[in-house]
Amino acid sequence: MDGNTFIRPWGAALLAVALCVSAQAQTDDGIESGDPGTGGRHTIQGRLYLPSGRKLDSRLSVRLSSIRGGEFSTLTDGDGNFTFRRLRAGTYTVTVEGGREFETAVETVDIIAGSRQQDESGQVYTVQIRLEVKRAASDPARPGVVRAPSKGVPAEAGARYTKALEASAAGDHKRAVRELKGALEIHPQFPLALNELGAQYMILGQLGDAAEAFDSAVKLAPDAPVLRINYGILLVRRKKYAEAETQLARAVALDGKSGAARLHRGHALIRLGRGAEAEAELLLAVKLGGPGVTLAHRYLGALYVERGDDTRAAAELEEYLRLAPDAADAPQVRAVLAGLKPGNKN
């Protein structure tokens, strides 16, 4: 990726867990006791379906995240149903961990601020998520994997790294961690293995361990922008936004033509409330193009919604839908578009 021969490109699942932009948020006094959610009265409920269309007959982990509300998790019931309550208006990301059998699934839900009566009584937003069977390691739709470089890496360490990739492709992330630790015991100066170890820990939800692995990888290869992007994404997820922005700013300095670096730095800047800088980075990501350009339009739209700049928000969200008409969050984006006031410019 970007000319770095020792970096494994990110999978869609790892990107998705970190890219969530809030549209609006509201305060709510007098909330009921118990699970506080994000302090509102709205509900997101959903159901998981198998590729055949029938209901799920096992329990899977579901995460809900947003910019201001943090992250929550729950398990589906035996029929694949899940519920998150007491939510404010805003944009939420629902992430389903598919385990060994299914791909991780991600949906975006926009809870739109309505009338005072609607916000006080609360609204229910329903999502239906169709799970996809994990692709084989040879599937061309999967992100590419760069083989471990032979120079300076003992054969046994390289072999254990390869076994880790195979285990990950099979959904056995704990085994992948064991193989990567074995590779690093043989050859500690192995940035590719450290980067992959961070990715595996992130999938497993062990964010502290992932941070240590990414930090070590960056120290071994400080001029590799993709390593800093990976680390920055993790730091955003850990709510260490200033540290994330530092890593991503360095990635931009190392490779100013990297749309991915611009996109993720824009995300970190949004989290820090530095909207003008975030806008500049996201616009550059659009100009540079690449796989992240579609998401850049999505996040620009959310940024403009927060500003109340309905005209520009509509333009960005319409472009997002043009590029990704069948996106999982397309219905929610269309609902946001329907609520925007034409001609409202800041």
ABEGO torsion letter per residue (X at the ends): XGGBAABBBBBAAAAAAABBBBABBBBBBGBBBEBAEAGBABBBBBBBBBAAGBBBABBBBBBBBBAAAEBBBBBBBAAGBBBBBGBBBEBBBBBBBAEAABBBBBBBBBBBBBBAAAAAAEBBBBBBBBBBBBBBAABAABBBBBBBBABGBBAAAAAAAAAAAAAAAAGBAAAAAAAAAAAAAABABBAAAAAAAAAAAAAAGBAAAAAAAAAAAAAABAABAAAAAAAAAAAAAAGBAAAAAAAAAAAAAABAABAAAAAAAAAAAAAAGBAAAAAAAAAAAAAAEEAAAAAAAAAAAAAAAAAGBAAAAAAAAAAAAAABAABAAAAAAAAAAAABBBGBBX
